[in-house]
Amino acid sequence: MNASLSNIWSADKPPRLLASRHRESKEIRFPPFRPGSPLASWQEVVSLDGVGIVYSFSVIHPNPKSGAKPYALGYVDLPGPVRIFGRIQGDAVEVGSHCEAVPDDEFGYHFKQLNV
């Protein structure tokens, strides 16, 4: 995985997305602040529940000449609460469908639709 993206995953098995939570307000921010950030001292690193619900999405249809298949981009609400933007993989993505955050070598993470 890209070294700049590796700080978003915990060492747990299976890995979980990491975020920053403000010590006073408890507001959660993704991705987490880097340790050298001047704001890092106000934060604690927390792991997120990786299963969430699709809030909104759009299907992107690349130029046919590219050979790339259509894909979904959208927002997923994870418990915490935190809303994260990313690719959503699945055959029939719908608002309200359940999905799970999984590591991705190219983008750091993507969401995989679950059949619930």
C-alpha positions, -999 to 999 in steps of 0.1 A, spaced: 0 0 0 11 35 -7 31 47 24 11 80 25 -21 60 28 -10 35 54 -17 58 83 -55 54 78 -56 17 88 -52 1 122 -29 -29 128 -60 -49 139 -71 -81 120 -92 -72 101 -78 -36 98 -101 -7 107 -101 28 94 -85 53 117 -98 88 125 -91 117 148 -115 126 176 -113 160 193 -106 155 230 -132 181 241 -159 182 215 -156 145 205 -160 155 168 -146 129 145 -125 138 115 -113 115 87 -86 110 77 -68 114 110 -44 143 116 -8 135 110 13 133 142 33 164 132 2 186 127 -2 215 151 -38 203 158 -28 167 166 -23 174 203 -60 182 206 -69 149 190 -69 112 199 -67 85 172 -97 62 172 -107 32 150 -140 33 132 -166 6 127 -160 -3 91 -197 -11 83 -219 18 72 -248 29 51 -248 46 18 -260 82 22 -256 94 -14 -238 83 -45 -234 89 -82 -223 66 -110 -194 78 -131 -194 67 -167 -158 71 -181 -152 78 -217 -157 45 -237 -123 50 -253 -107 46 -219 -119 11 -215 -128 18 -179 -161 4 -165 -186 26 -147 -181 30 -110 -199 46 -81 -186 74 -59 -205 84 -28 -208 92 9 -211 64 35 -222 71 70 -202 51 96 -210 49 133 -193 77 153 -209 95 135 -186 102 105 -195 105 68 -168 94 44 -165 99 6 -151 71 -16 -156 45 -43 -184 20 -37 -181 -14 -53 -212 -34 -59 -236 -45 -86 -266 -24 -76 -256 4 -52 -285 21 -35 -290 47 -9 -295 29 24 -275 -1 14 -249 -15 38 -212 -15 29 -178 -21 45 -146 -2 43 -118 -23 29 -81 -15 21 -73 -5 -15 -38 -4 -29 -46 25 -52 -69 48 -32 -62 36 4 -97 24 9 -130 17 -9 -164 5 2 -176 -29 -7 -214 -33 -8 -227 -60 16 -257 -83 8 -277 -77 40 
